[in-house]
Each structure stands twice: as structure tokens, then as C-alpha cells.
Amino acid sequence: MSVTQQYLLDTYRARQHGEAAPPAPGTHDWQIVREWRDHRRFRAVLAERPAQGRIRRALHRWLGPRPRSTR
């Protein structure tokens, strides 16, 4: 059963019982992403690491400055 079919079934059952309809799939996706990001930053602070810009700094260290060609 797909997510959409499950949602429609849940909505039908809620209507039959006079309850509020469940939220549509994907309604709270961005909220979950924000909470995950905040939790990751919090864990970084607890571990005494920089909370922001870690990926960019890691990529810069990994890739390093590229030497320019002299052609």
C-alpha cells in the first residue's frame, strides 16, 4: 500500500468516526529537517566542535587549494 492510499484510508476512517483528519503526507517534512539540523548542531557543541560550517571546512581541507596552471 502506498503512502497516498494509506492516507486516504486513514482520512476515510477518521471521517467515519467523527475525528479530525490526519495531516497530509509531507506536511511536516521541513520541520523534521530543521529539528535534525538543530540536534546535529547541539551535538557538535557538546563535543566542543564548531557548530556551523563544518562541511565546507572539511571539503576545503580535503580538496585543498588548487594550484593554478601556468599555461
Backbone atoms as SQL, in Angstrom:
CREATE TABLE atoms (id INTEGER PRIMARY KEY, chain TEXT, resi INTEGER, resn TEXT, atom TEXT, x REAL, y REAL, z REAL);
INSERT INTO atoms VALUES
  (1, 'A', 1, 'MET', 'N', 0.848, -1.171, 0.000),
  (2, 'A', 1, 'MET', 'CA', 0.000, 0.000, 0.000),
  (3, 'A', 1, 'MET', 'C', 0.894, 1.233, 0.000),
  (4, 'A', 2, 'SER', 'N', 0.570, 2.175, -0.851),
  (5, 'A', 2, 'SER', 'CA', 1.381, 3.388, -0.948),
  (6, 'A', 2, 'SER', 'C', 1.013, 4.357, 0.180),
  (7, 'A', 3, 'VAL', 'N', 1.818, 5.374, 0.326),
  (8, 'A', 3, 'VAL', 'CA', 1.577, 6.390, 1.358),
  (9, 'A', 3, 'VAL', 'C', 0.252, 7.102, 1.083),
  (10, 'A', 4, 'THR', 'N', -0.007, 7.385, -0.171),
  (11, 'A', 4, 'THR', 'CA', -1.240, 8.089, -0.532),
  (12, 'A', 4, 'THR', 'C', -2.468, 7.227, -0.225),
  (13, 'A', 5, 'GLN', 'N', -2.391, 5.954, -0.547),
  (14, 'A', 5, 'GLN', 'CA', -3.517, 5.064, -0.256),
  (15, 'A', 5, 'GLN', 'C', -3.750, 4.960, 1.255),
  (16, 'A', 6, 'GLN', 'N', -2.673, 4.866, 2.027),
  (17, 'A', 6, 'GLN', 'CA', -2.816, 4.793, 3.482),
  (18, 'A', 6, 'GLN', 'C', -3.425, 6.074, 4.023),
  (19, 'A', 7, 'TYR', 'N', -3.004, 7.210, 3.498),
  (20, 'A', 7, 'TYR', 'CA', -3.555, 8.496, 3.928),
  (21, 'A', 7, 'TYR', 'C', -5.057, 8.567, 3.628),
  (22, 'A', 8, 'LEU', 'N', -5.439, 8.149, 2.421),
  (23, 'A', 8, 'LEU', 'CA', -6.861, 8.183, 2.067),
  (24, 'A', 8, 'LEU', 'C', -7.682, 7.247, 2.955),
  (25, 'A', 9, 'LEU', 'N', -7.136, 6.085, 3.265),
  (26, 'A', 9, 'LEU', 'CA', -7.822, 5.154, 4.150),
  (27, 'A', 9, 'LEU', 'C', -7.957, 5.744, 5.568),
  (28, 'A', 10, 'ASP', 'N', -6.883, 6.342, 6.076),
  (29, 'A', 10, 'ASP', 'CA', -6.935, 6.969, 7.401),
  (30, 'A', 10, 'ASP', 'C', -7.927, 8.130, 7.441),
  (31, 'A', 11, 'THR', 'N', -7.966, 8.913, 6.355),
  (32, 'A', 11, 'THR', 'CA', -8.913, 10.030, 6.282),
  (33, 'A', 11, 'THR', 'C', -10.341, 9.511, 6.273),
  (34, 'A', 12, 'TYR', 'N', -10.595, 8.456, 5.520),
  (35, 'A', 12, 'TYR', 'CA', -11.929, 7.859, 5.465),
  (36, 'A', 12, 'TYR', 'C', -12.346, 7.349, 6.850),
  (37, 'A', 13, 'ARG', 'N', -11.451, 6.637, 7.522),
  (38, 'A', 13, 'ARG', 'CA', -11.768, 6.108, 8.853),
  (39, 'A', 13, 'ARG', 'C', -12.013, 7.231, 9.862),
  (40, 'A', 14, 'ALA', 'N', -11.209, 8.293, 9.780),
  (41, 'A', 14, 'ALA', 'CA', -11.392, 9.421, 10.701),
  (42, 'A', 14, 'ALA', 'C', -12.743, 10.081, 10.465),
  (43, 'A', 15, 'ARG', 'N', -13.117, 10.225, 9.212),
  (44, 'A', 15, 'ARG', 'CA', -14.415, 10.834, 8.902),
  (45, 'A', 15, 'ARG', 'C', -15.566, 9.958, 9.398),
  (46, 'A', 16, 'GLN', 'N', -15.423, 8.647, 9.282),
  (47, 'A', 16, 'GLN', 'CA', -16.454, 7.720, 9.740),
  (48, 'A', 16, 'GLN', 'C', -16.640, 7.797, 11.261),
  (49, 'A', 17, 'HIS', 'N', -15.535, 8.051, 11.985),
  (50, 'A', 17, 'HIS', 'CA', -15.599, 8.108, 13.448),
  (51, 'A', 17, 'HIS', 'C', -15.777, 9.526, 13.974),
  (52, 'A', 18, 'GLY', 'N', -15.871, 10.502, 13.078),
  (53, 'A', 18, 'GLY', 'CA', -16.075, 11.883, 13.501),
  (54, 'A', 18, 'GLY', 'C', -14.823, 12.514, 14.105),
  (55, 'A', 19, 'GLU', 'N', -13.659, 12.028, 13.742),
  (56, 'A', 19, 'GLU', 'CA', -12.395, 12.556, 14.262),
  (57, 'A', 19, 'GLU', 'C', -11.760, 13.492, 13.244),
  (58, 'A', 20, 'ALA', 'N', -10.755, 14.208, 13.686),
  (59, 'A', 20, 'ALA', 'CA', -10.036, 15.107, 12.784),
  (60, 'A', 20, 'ALA', 'C', -9.209, 14.286, 11.792),
  (61, 'A', 21, 'ALA', 'N', -9.089, 14.812, 10.589),
  (62, 'A', 21, 'ALA', 'CA', -8.314, 14.120, 9.561),
  (63, 'A', 21, 'ALA', 'C', -6.823, 14.195, 9.894),
  (64, 'A', 22, 'PRO', 'N', -6.059, 13.163, 9.560),
  (65, 'A', 22, 'PRO', 'CA', -4.611, 13.203, 9.807),
  (66, 'A', 22, 'PRO', 'C', -3.941, 14.188, 8.852),
  (67, 'A', 23, 'PRO', 'N', -2.757, 14.673, 9.196),
  (68, 'A', 23, 'PRO', 'CA', -2.066, 15.585, 8.272),
  (69, 'A', 23, 'PRO', 'C', -1.656, 14.857, 6.994),
  (70, 'A', 24, 'ALA', 'N', -1.649, 15.595, 5.911),
  (71, 'A', 24, 'ALA', 'CA', -1.275, 15.010, 4.617),
  (72, 'A', 24, 'ALA', 'C', 0.196, 14.593, 4.633),
  (73, 'A', 25, 'PRO', 'N', 0.550, 13.582, 3.852),
  (74, 'A', 25, 'PRO', 'CA', 1.957, 13.167, 3.790),
  (75, 'A', 25, 'PRO', 'C', 2.844, 14.309, 3.312),
  (76, 'A', 26, 'GLY', 'N', 3.971, 14.486, 3.988),
  (77, 'A', 26, 'GLY', 'CA', 4.919, 15.531, 3.607),
  (78, 'A', 26, 'GLY', 'C', 4.653, 16.875, 4.247),
  (79, 'A', 27, 'THR', 'N', 3.604, 16.977, 5.059),
  (80, 'A', 27, 'THR', 'CA', 3.255, 18.252, 5.668),
  (81, 'A', 27, 'THR', 'C', 4.343, 18.753, 6.607),
  (82, 'A', 28, 'HIS', 'N', 4.955, 17.871, 7.365),
  (83, 'A', 28, 'HIS', 'CA', 5.919, 18.269, 8.386),
  (84, 'A', 28, 'HIS', 'C', 7.357, 17.914, 8.022),
  (85, 'A', 29, 'ASP', 'N', 7.632, 17.679, 6.748),
  (86, 'A', 29, 'ASP', 'CA', 8.976, 17.268, 6.345),
  (87, 'A', 29, 'ASP', 'C', 10.027, 18.316, 6.685),
  (88, 'A', 30, 'TRP', 'N', 9.767, 19.586, 6.387),
  (89, 'A', 30, 'TRP', 'CA', 10.763, 20.630, 6.650),
  (90, 'A', 30, 'TRP', 'C', 10.992, 20.822, 8.134),
  (91, 'A', 31, 'GLN', 'N', 9.948, 20.656, 8.914),
  (92, 'A', 31, 'GLN', 'CA', 10.104, 20.771, 10.364),
  (93, 'A', 31, 'GLN', 'C', 11.043, 19.677, 10.881),
  (94, 'A', 32, 'ILE', 'N', 10.923, 18.487, 10.357),
  (95, 'A', 32, 'ILE', 'CA', 11.795, 17.386, 10.769),
  (96, 'A', 32, 'ILE', 'C', 13.240, 17.663, 10.359),
  (97, 'A', 33, 'VAL', 'N', 13.439, 18.209, 9.171),
  (98, 'A', 33, 'VAL', 'CA', 14.790, 18.537, 8.713),
  (99, 'A', 33, 'VAL', 'C', 15.408, 19.598, 9.620),
  (100, 'A', 34, 'ARG', 'N', 14.629, 20.624, 9.986),
  (101, 'A', 34, 'ARG', 'CA', 15.140, 21.664, 10.894),
  (102, 'A', 34, 'ARG', 'C', 15.495, 21.092, 12.256),
  (103, 'A', 35, 'GLU', 'N', 14.640, 20.228, 12.784),
  (104, 'A', 35, 'GLU', 'CA', 14.918, 19.631, 14.089),
  (105, 'A', 35, 'GLU', 'C', 16.173, 18.760, 14.037),
  (106, 'A', 36, 'TRP', 'N', 16.350, 18.015, 12.953),
  (107, 'A', 36, 'TRP', 'CA', 17.541, 17.187, 12.803),
  (108, 'A', 36, 'TRP', 'C', 18.792, 18.054, 12.742),
  (109, 'A', 37, 'ARG', 'N', 18.715, 19.174, 11.994),
  (110, 'A', 37, 'ARG', 'CA', 19.853, 20.090, 11.887),
  (111, 'A', 37, 'ARG', 'C', 20.192, 20.701, 13.243),
  (112, 'A', 38, 'ASP', 'N', 19.165, 21.133, 13.984),
  (113, 'A', 38, 'ASP', 'CA', 19.398, 21.707, 15.305),
  (114, 'A', 38, 'ASP', 'C', 20.008, 20.687, 16.258),
  (115, 'A', 39, 'HIS', 'N', 19.530, 19.457, 16.181),
  (116, 'A', 39, 'HIS', 'CA', 20.083, 18.410, 17.043),
  (117, 'A', 39, 'HIS', 'C', 21.544, 18.142, 16.698),
  (118, 'A', 40, 'ARG', 'N', 21.868, 18.122, 15.417),
  (119, 'A', 40, 'ARG', 'CA', 23.248, 17.901, 14.984),
  (120, 'A', 40, 'ARG', 'C', 24.162, 19.030, 15.472),
  (121, 'A', 41, 'ARG', 'N', 23.675, 20.279, 15.388),
  (122, 'A', 41, 'ARG', 'CA', 24.463, 21.410, 15.895),
  (123, 'A', 41, 'ARG', 'C', 24.645, 21.317, 17.404),
  (124, 'A', 42, 'PHE', 'N', 23.609, 20.928, 18.104),
  (125, 'A', 42, 'PHE', 'CA', 23.686, 20.779, 19.553),
  (126, 'A', 42, 'PHE', 'C', 24.729, 19.738, 19.926),
  (127, 'A', 43, 'ARG', 'N', 24.714, 18.583, 19.224),
  (128, 'A', 43, 'ARG', 'CA', 25.707, 17.538, 19.499),
  (129, 'A', 43, 'ARG', 'C', 27.123, 18.024, 19.201),
  (130, 'A', 44, 'ALA', 'N', 27.284, 18.860, 18.175),
  (131, 'A', 44, 'ALA', 'CA', 28.601, 19.403, 17.851),
  (132, 'A', 44, 'ALA', 'C', 29.102, 20.300, 18.974),
  (133, 'A', 45, 'VAL', 'N', 28.221, 21.114, 19.527),
  (134, 'A', 45, 'VAL', 'CA', 28.608, 21.997, 20.625),
  (135, 'A', 45, 'VAL', 'C', 28.991, 21.178, 21.848),
  (136, 'A', 46, 'LEU', 'N', 28.241, 20.136, 22.147),
  (137, 'A', 46, 'LEU', 'CA', 28.580, 19.288, 23.294),
  (138, 'A', 46, 'LEU', 'C', 29.937, 18.613, 23.110),
  (139, 'A', 47, 'ALA', 'N', 30.273, 18.278, 21.872),
  (140, 'A', 47, 'ALA', 'CA', 31.547, 17.630, 21.583),
  (141, 'A', 47, 'ALA', 'C', 32.669, 18.653, 21.385),
  (142, 'A', 48, 'GLU', 'N', 32.361, 19.935, 21.623),
  (143, 'A', 48, 'GLU', 'CA', 33.317, 21.045, 21.505),
  (144, 'A', 48, 'GLU', 'C', 33.895, 21.158, 20.105),
  (145, 'A', 49, 'ARG', 'N', 33.018, 20.998, 19.117),
  (146, 'A', 49, 'ARG', 'CA', 33.379, 21.206, 17.719),
  (147, 'A', 49, 'ARG', 'C', 32.618, 22.423, 17.218),
  (148, 'A', 50, 'PRO', 'N', 33.072, 23.044, 16.129),
  (149, 'A', 50, 'PRO', 'CA', 32.309, 24.169, 15.575),
  (150, 'A', 50, 'PRO', 'C', 30.919, 23.703, 15.145),
  (151, 'A', 51, 'ALA', 'N', 29.922, 24.503, 15.419),
  (152, 'A', 51, 'ALA', 'CA', 28.554, 24.105, 15.117),
  (153, 'A', 51, 'ALA', 'C', 28.156, 24.415, 13.684),
  (154, 'A', 52, 'GLN', 'N', 28.839, 25.350, 13.037),
  (155, 'A', 52, 'GLN', 'CA', 28.452, 25.712, 11.678),
  (156, 'A', 52, 'GLN', 'C', 29.667, 25.722, 10.769),
  (157, 'A', 53, 'GLY', 'N', 29.444, 25.437, 9.505),
  (158, 'A', 53, 'GLY', 'CA', 30.483, 25.499, 8.502),
  (159, 'A', 53, 'GLY', 'C', 31.422, 24.309, 8.514),
  (160, 'A', 54, 'ARG', 'N', 31.042, 23.240, 9.199),
  (161, 'A', 54, 'ARG', 'CA', 31.939, 22.093, 9.311),
  (162, 'A', 54, 'ARG', 'C', 32.142, 21.397, 7.981),
  (163, 'A', 55, 'ILE', 'N', 31.104, 21.278, 7.200),
  (164, 'A', 55, 'ILE', 'CA', 31.208, 20.566, 5.917),
  (165, 'A', 55, 'ILE', 'C', 32.093, 21.342, 4.952),
  (166, 'A', 56, 'ARG', 'N', 31.893, 22.646, 4.897),
  (167, 'A', 56, 'ARG', 'CA', 32.695, 23.462, 3.984),
  (168, 'A', 56, 'ARG', 'C', 34.171, 23.420, 4.370),
  (169, 'A', 57, 'ARG', 'N', 34.457, 23.512, 5.680),
  (170, 'A', 57, 'ARG', 'CA', 35.851, 23.439, 6.130),
  (171, 'A', 57, 'ARG', 'C', 36.460, 22.068, 5.834),
  (172, 'A', 58, 'ALA', 'N', 35.683, 21.020, 6.043),
  (173, 'A', 58, 'ALA', 'CA', 36.200, 19.674, 5.769),
  (174, 'A', 58, 'ALA', 'C', 36.486, 19.505, 4.280),
  (175, 'A', 59, 'LEU', 'N', 35.597, 19.988, 3.427),
  (176, 'A', 59, 'LEU', 'CA', 35.832, 19.896, 1.986),
  (177, 'A', 59, 'LEU', 'C', 37.050, 20.711, 1.585),
  (178, 'A', 60, 'HIS', 'N', 37.211, 21.879, 2.196),
  (179, 'A', 60, 'HIS', 'CA', 38.367, 22.714, 1.874),
  (180, 'A', 60, 'HIS', 'C', 39.661, 22.015, 2.286),
  (181, 'A', 61, 'ARG', 'N', 39.664, 21.386, 3.448),
  (182, 'A', 61, 'ARG', 'CA', 40.852, 20.638, 3.884),
  (183, 'A', 61, 'ARG', 'C', 41.110, 19.454, 2.968),
  (184, 'A', 62, 'TRP', 'N', 40.036, 18.779, 2.584),
  (185, 'A', 62, 'TRP', 'CA', 40.178, 17.574, 1.767),
  (186, 'A', 62, 'TRP', 'C', 40.638, 17.908, 0.349),
  (187, 'A', 63, 'LEU', 'N', 39.981, 18.892, -0.243),
  (188, 'A', 63, 'LEU', 'CA', 40.320, 19.254, -1.616),
  (189, 'A', 63, 'LEU', 'C', 41.527, 20.172, -1.669),
  (190, 'A', 64, 'GLY', 'N', 41.656, 21.051, -0.707),
  (191, 'A', 64, 'GLY', 'CA', 42.779, 21.971, -0.652),
  (192, 'A', 64, 'GLY', 'C', 42.728, 22.986, -1.764),
  (193, 'A', 65, 'PRO', 'N', 43.546, 23.994, -1.634),
  (194, 'A', 65, 'PRO', 'CA', 43.594, 24.984, -2.725),
  (195, 'A', 65, 'PRO', 'C', 44.226, 24.356, -3.966),
  (196, 'A', 66, 'ARG', 'N', 43.639, 24.599, -5.067),
  (197, 'A', 66, 'ARG', 'CA', 44.123, 24.040, -6.334),
  (198, 'A', 66, 'ARG', 'C', 45.235, 24.943, -6.901),
  (199, 'A', 67, 'PRO', 'N', 46.371, 24.355, -7.286),
  (200, 'A', 67, 'PRO', 'CA', 47.413, 25.186, -7.922),
  (201, 'A', 67, 'PRO', 'C', 46.944, 25.625, -9.306),
  (202, 'A', 68, 'ARG', 'N', 47.270, 26.855, -9.635),
  (203, 'A', 68, 'ARG', 'CA', 46.868, 27.374, -10.941),
  (204, 'A', 68, 'ARG', 'C', 47.834, 26.887, -12.006),
  (205, 'A', 69, 'SER', 'N', 47.300, 26.614, -13.172),
  (206, 'A', 69, 'SER', 'CA', 48.179, 26.183, -14.276),
  (207, 'A', 69, 'SER', 'C', 48.887, 27.402, -14.835),
  (208, 'A', 70, 'THR', 'N', 50.083, 27.218, -15.337),
  (209, 'A', 70, 'THR', 'CA', 50.901, 28.345, -15.840),
  (210, 'A', 70, 'THR', 'C', 50.949, 28.377, -17.345),
  (211, 'A', 71, 'ARG', 'N', 49.931, 27.872, -17.992),
  (212, 'A', 71, 'ARG', 'CA', 49.942, 27.906, -19.460),
  (213, 'A', 71, 'ARG', 'C', 49.646, 29.240, -19.996);
